């Protein structure tokens, strides 16, 4: 089971996706703690999510830690799963309202980063950490 989770290839370009997705999530997670009124609990309360204090802390913790794991390429597949869920919730709770109230083009504009993070996370779930990842190093030692 562990080998299936860590399995990856020698693709040297995967690090670009790991860095793109990992740095964005790491940064966003930290900001949920630094600026809770606008990025964390306050934001979650504004969009009507239940238990915004709890969710703000939870999402900040997950984004920070999973972002760091992606940067390192450590348990890449596992780290990508909660990030995919976070992005799907973000799309459903914020972007559909924009579509309904402001139209397609405004939604597509607001959607671009979420879309990139969702697809990048799905890519990492499928491919794993690639060359230079901790996952790859651990697999080569077995």
Secondary structure, 3 states (H helix, E strand, C coil): CHHHHHCCCCCCCHHHHHHHHHHHHHHHHHHHHHCHHHHCHHHHHHCCCCCHHHHHHHHHHHHHHHHHHHHHCCCHHHHHHHHHHHHHHHHHHHHHHHHHHHCHHHHHHHHHHHHHHHHHHHHHHHHCCCCCCHHHHHHHCC
